[in-house]
Amino acid sequence: MQASVNKFTFANDEVIVSIPTKLSPKLKAVSREIGAVEMHPAGGFQPVRIVANIVIEEEGKPGTALTNLGGAVKIKVKYRRTDLLAAGGKPLVLAFWDGGRWVSFTAAKHGFKLTAYADPANGGYATVSISKWGDPPISWGT
């Protein structure tokens, strides 16, 4: 039996946040403005497309982002063929802005997994699992 989840979609269905109801039936994902991020950092992750800025809130407490979610929340982020082209043959990476630098999602820490659609020319998606979060924009890059 699969656990019950509440799903929230953003950015024209390119971002899907799945919050298990066991964490709290009153948690919700909310989209916020992207804000200021470094688009041309020296070294490290290089963004090609900022996708969304998602926060997790408790219903009845708008504007207050939860940082400790109490369990795993899944985020699925779709990538486009244009993201692959912008990567210029380099591996596509998903990262978040921590307020001072881009931090790549990893398999070890976030369960990061990149999956191409049956026709890779159509892009694909990544899945990550988070249990701590804040207010970070998410971007595809290299």
ChimeraX attribute file (.defattr): number of C-alpha atoms within 10 A of each C-alpha:
attribute: neighborCount
match mode: 1-to-1
recipient: residues
	/A:1	3
	/A:2	4
	/A:3	7
	/A:4	12
	/A:5	16
	/A:6	15
	/A:7	15
	/A:8	16
	/A:9	17
	/A:10	17
	/A:11	13
	/A:12	7
	/A:13	11
	/A:14	15
	/A:15	23
	/A:16	19
	/A:17	25
	/A:18	20
	/A:19	25
	/A:20	18
	/A:21	14
	/A:22	12
	/A:23	14
	/A:24	15
	/A:25	14
	/A:26	13
	/A:27	19
	/A:28	18
	/A:29	21
	/A:30	17
	/A:31	16
	/A:32	14
	/A:33	10
	/A:34	16
	/A:35	9
	/A:36	9
	/A:37	18
	/A:38	13
	/A:39	14
	/A:40	11
	/A:41	12
	/A:42	8
	/A:43	6
	/A:44	12
	/A:45	21
	/A:46	19
	/A:47	25
	/A:48	20
	/A:49	17
	/A:50	18
	/A:51	20
	/A:52	20
	/A:53	22
	/A:54	23
	/A:55	21
	/A:56	25
	/A:57	20
	/A:58	16
	/A:59	14
	/A:60	9
	/A:61	10
	/A:62	11
	/A:63	13
	/A:64	14
	/A:65	18
	/A:66	17
	/A:67	14
	/A:68	13
	/A:69	19
	/A:70	13
	/A:71	15
	/A:72	17
	/A:73	19
	/A:74	20
	/A:75	21
	/A:76	20
	/A:77	25
	/A:78	22
	/A:79	25
	/A:80	18
	/A:81	13
	/A:82	14
	/A:83	18
	/A:84	22
	/A:85	12
	/A:86	17
	/A:87	18
	/A:88	11
	/A:89	9
	/A:90	11
	/A:91	9
	/A:92	19
	/A:93	21
	/A:94	28
	/A:95	22
	/A:96	23
	/A:97	20
	/A:98	15
	/A:99	14
	/A:100	8
	/A:101	14
	/A:102	24
	/A:103	16
	/A:104	21
	/A:105	21
	/A:106	15
	/A:107	13
	/A:108	7
	/A:109	11
	/A:110	16
	/A:111	15
	/A:112	19
	/A:113	16
	/A:114	18
	/A:115	13
	/A:116	15
	/A:117	12
	/A:118	9
	/A:119	8
	/A:120	12
	/A:121	12
	/A:122	13
	/A:123	17
	/A:124	18
	/A:125	17
	/A:126	21
	/A:127	21
	/A:128	21
	/A:129	21
	/A:130	18
	/A:131	13
	/A:132	14
	/A:133	16
	/A:134	17
	/A:135	21
	/A:136	20
	/A:137	24
	/A:138	25
	/A:139	26
	/A:140	26
	/A:141	22
	/A:142	21
